[in-house]
Amino acid sequence: MAYITFSHAHRSSTATPRESLPARLVAVMRLWRQRAQQRAELAQLSARDARDLGIDPGVISYEASKPFWQA
């Protein structure tokens, strides 16, 4: 069975507009990395695991196939 951790990426988790450009870039890169990791974990779920979680396997497939830069 796969174990998945979800973190909610809100605006507050990224750098504020007052921060420097490098700080904002680092924040965006971290967010993208989190998304890529989460989607890779989703892709590893079986259809049975998805149903056990109460999630349609098609929804998981759709979310897992999104590019990391897309919310």
Residue pairs with C-beta under 8 A, 6 or more apart in sequence:
1 49
2 41
2 44
2 45
2 49
4 38
4 41
4 42
4 45
5 38
5 41
6 38
7 34
7 38
9 31
9 34
9 35
9 71
13 27
13 31
14 24
14 27
14 28
14 31
15 23
15 24
15 26
15 27
17 24
19 27
32 68
32 69
33 68
35 68
35 69
35 71
36 68
39 63
39 64
39 65
39 66
39 68
40 64
42 60
42 63
42 64
43 60
43 64
43 65
45 53
45 60
47 57
50 56
50 57
50 59
50 60
51 57
